[in-house]
Amino acid sequence: MRHRKAGRKLGRNTGQRRALYRTMITQLFLHERIQTTEAKAKAIRGRAERLITLAKRGNNAEDPARRVHARRLAAARLNGPEVVRKLFDEIAPRYAERPGGYTRILKLGQRQGDGARMALIELVEE
């Protein structure tokens, strides 16, 4: 029974799932919009929003050590320093006044080949 088991497995083991999340969130921040399956979009949504909140708090921190710490935490969860730079310098300031809800999932219908439900996850414009 799966009672009280949080999260989605997506047919992968733990390492593959973490790598998938890391890559998808990195691509979301780079391109600000990606097309994927509905289940994967819902799985990465919360993690991406938490990283944006981390970047906002890191930018607002007065102590320089806290700013560096926030960037290091984000770098541990993303692929590449250019993505971390974009997150902190472009994306986080855009949502400085927004209390949450930085992403949007639009349902696109079913994929032709296997009938998987597709979705578009994007960063909300503001």
Secondary structure, 3 states (H helix, E strand, C coil): CCCCCCCCCCCCCHHHHHHHHHHHHHHHHHHCEEEEEHHHHHHHHHHHHHHHHHHHHHHHCCCHHHHHHHHHHHHHHCCCHHHHHHHHHHHHHHCCCCCCCCEEEEEEEECCCCCCEEEEEEECCC
